[in-house]
């Protein structure tokens, strides 16, 4: 997530464990802005894989 300059929107711990079909929301780290469309900041875990949005 650091590479994409994003952080979890609702959880402030370092780690989050998600299972398939869990919805995960992200936001840009302080000082960065969205590079991908707004809808990509709310994504679903699919078989252990998450597509990350990007900020820059």
PyMOL CGO cylinders between C-alpha atoms (Angstrom):
from pymol import cmd
from pymol.cgo import CYLINDER

trace = [
    CYLINDER, 0.00, 0.00, 0.00, 2.91, 2.31, 0.67, 0.3, 1, 1, 1, 1, 1, 1,
    CYLINDER, 2.91, 2.31, 0.67, 3.94, 1.99, -3.00, 0.3, 1, 1, 1, 1, 1, 1,
    CYLINDER, 3.94, 1.99, -3.00, 0.49, 3.24, -4.07, 0.3, 1, 1, 1, 1, 1, 1,
    CYLINDER, 0.49, 3.24, -4.07, 0.45, 6.01, -1.39, 0.3, 1, 1, 1, 1, 1, 1,
    CYLINDER, 0.45, 6.01, -1.39, -2.79, 4.69, 0.14, 0.3, 1, 1, 1, 1, 1, 1,
    CYLINDER, -2.79, 4.69, 0.14, -3.98, 3.66, 3.58, 0.3, 1, 1, 1, 1, 1, 1,
    CYLINDER, -3.98, 3.66, 3.58, -7.02, 1.90, 4.97, 0.3, 1, 1, 1, 1, 1, 1,
    CYLINDER, -7.02, 1.90, 4.97, -9.95, 4.22, 5.39, 0.3, 1, 1, 1, 1, 1, 1,
    CYLINDER, -9.95, 4.22, 5.39, -11.59, 2.73, 8.49, 0.3, 1, 1, 1, 1, 1, 1,
    CYLINDER, -11.59, 2.73, 8.49, -8.88, 0.78, 10.31, 0.3, 1, 1, 1, 1, 1, 1,
    CYLINDER, -8.88, 0.78, 10.31, -5.87, 2.36, 11.94, 0.3, 1, 1, 1, 1, 1, 1,
    CYLINDER, -5.87, 2.36, 11.94, -3.89, -0.76, 12.86, 0.3, 1, 1, 1, 1, 1, 1,
    CYLINDER, -3.89, -0.76, 12.86, -0.92, -1.88, 10.79, 0.3, 1, 1, 1, 1, 1, 1,
    CYLINDER, -0.92, -1.88, 10.79, -2.49, -5.12, 9.47, 0.3, 1, 1, 1, 1, 1, 1,
    CYLINDER, -2.49, -5.12, 9.47, -5.90, -6.09, 8.18, 0.3, 1, 1, 1, 1, 1, 1,
    CYLINDER, -5.90, -6.09, 8.18, -6.91, -9.64, 7.39, 0.3, 1, 1, 1, 1, 1, 1,
    CYLINDER, -6.91, -9.64, 7.39, -9.67, -9.94, 4.82, 0.3, 1, 1, 1, 1, 1, 1,
    CYLINDER, -9.67, -9.94, 4.82, -11.41, -12.93, 3.36, 0.3, 1, 1, 1, 1, 1, 1,
    CYLINDER, -11.41, -12.93, 3.36, -12.99, -13.42, -0.05, 0.3, 1, 1, 1, 1, 1, 1,
    CYLINDER, -12.99, -13.42, -0.05, -15.94, -11.07, -0.67, 0.3, 1, 1, 1, 1, 1, 1,
    CYLINDER, -15.94, -11.07, -0.67, -14.87, -8.64, 2.07, 0.3, 1, 1, 1, 1, 1, 1,
    CYLINDER, -14.87, -8.64, 2.07, -15.12, -5.00, 1.00, 0.3, 1, 1, 1, 1, 1, 1,
    CYLINDER, -15.12, -5.00, 1.00, -12.10, -2.81, 1.73, 0.3, 1, 1, 1, 1, 1, 1,
    CYLINDER, -12.10, -2.81, 1.73, -11.98, 0.98, 1.52, 0.3, 1, 1, 1, 1, 1, 1,
    CYLINDER, -11.98, 0.98, 1.52, -8.85, 3.04, 0.98, 0.3, 1, 1, 1, 1, 1, 1,
    CYLINDER, -8.85, 3.04, 0.98, -7.90, 6.70, 1.02, 0.3, 1, 1, 1, 1, 1, 1,
    CYLINDER, -7.90, 6.70, 1.02, -4.83, 8.62, -0.08, 0.3, 1, 1, 1, 1, 1, 1,
    CYLINDER, -4.83, 8.62, -0.08, -2.06, 9.22, 2.41, 0.3, 1, 1, 1, 1, 1, 1,
    CYLINDER, -2.06, 9.22, 2.41, -1.72, 12.80, 3.59, 0.3, 1, 1, 1, 1, 1, 1,
    CYLINDER, -1.72, 12.80, 3.59, -0.31, 15.03, 0.85, 0.3, 1, 1, 1, 1, 1, 1,
    CYLINDER, -0.31, 15.03, 0.85, -1.30, 12.78, -2.06, 0.3, 1, 1, 1, 1, 1, 1,
    CYLINDER, -1.30, 12.78, -2.06, -4.28, 12.91, -4.44, 0.3, 1, 1, 1, 1, 1, 1,
    CYLINDER, -4.28, 12.91, -4.44, -6.23, 10.27, -6.34, 0.3, 1, 1, 1, 1, 1, 1,
    CYLINDER, -6.23, 10.27, -6.34, -4.79, 9.06, -9.63, 0.3, 1, 1, 1, 1, 1, 1,
    CYLINDER, -4.79, 9.06, -9.63, -7.40, 6.35, -10.24, 0.3, 1, 1, 1, 1, 1, 1,
    CYLINDER, -7.40, 6.35, -10.24, -11.20, 6.85, -10.33, 0.3, 1, 1, 1, 1, 1, 1,
    CYLINDER, -11.20, 6.85, -10.33, -13.05, 7.29, -7.03, 0.3, 1, 1, 1, 1, 1, 1,
    CYLINDER, -13.05, 7.29, -7.03, -14.87, 3.94, -7.32, 0.3, 1, 1, 1, 1, 1, 1,
    CYLINDER, -14.87, 3.94, -7.32, -11.52, 2.07, -7.19, 0.3, 1, 1, 1, 1, 1, 1,
    CYLINDER, -11.52, 2.07, -7.19, -11.03, 3.20, -3.59, 0.3, 1, 1, 1, 1, 1, 1,
    CYLINDER, -11.03, 3.20, -3.59, -13.72, 0.70, -2.53, 0.3, 1, 1, 1, 1, 1, 1,
    CYLINDER, -13.72, 0.70, -2.53, -12.70, -2.78, -3.63, 0.3, 1, 1, 1, 1, 1, 1,
    CYLINDER, -12.70, -2.78, -3.63, -13.56, -6.40, -2.89, 0.3, 1, 1, 1, 1, 1, 1,
    CYLINDER, -13.56, -6.40, -2.89, -11.15, -9.16, -1.92, 0.3, 1, 1, 1, 1, 1, 1,
    CYLINDER, -11.15, -9.16, -1.92, -11.30, -11.91, -4.58, 0.3, 1, 1, 1, 1, 1, 1,
    CYLINDER, -11.30, -11.91, -4.58, -9.67, -15.20, -3.57, 0.3, 1, 1, 1, 1, 1, 1,
    CYLINDER, -9.67, -15.20, -3.57, -7.02, -13.43, -1.51, 0.3, 1, 1, 1, 1, 1, 1,
    CYLINDER, -7.02, -13.43, -1.51, -6.26, -10.76, -4.11, 0.3, 1, 1, 1, 1, 1, 1,
    CYLINDER, -6.26, -10.76, -4.11, -7.00, -7.05, -3.87, 0.3, 1, 1, 1, 1, 1, 1,
    CYLINDER, -7.00, -7.05, -3.87, -6.64, -4.50, -6.68, 0.3, 1, 1, 1, 1, 1, 1,
    CYLINDER, -6.64, -4.50, -6.68, -5.20, -1.35, -5.15, 0.3, 1, 1, 1, 1, 1, 1,
    CYLINDER, -5.20, -1.35, -5.15, -6.12, 2.19, -6.22, 0.3, 1, 1, 1, 1, 1, 1,
    CYLINDER, -6.12, 2.19, -6.22, -3.33, 4.72, -6.71, 0.3, 1, 1, 1, 1, 1, 1,
    CYLINDER, -3.33, 4.72, -6.71, -2.51, 8.14, -5.35, 0.3, 1, 1, 1, 1, 1, 1,
    CYLINDER, -2.51, 8.14, -5.35, 0.34, 10.37, -6.36, 0.3, 1, 1, 1, 1, 1, 1,
]
cmd.load_cgo(trace, "trace")
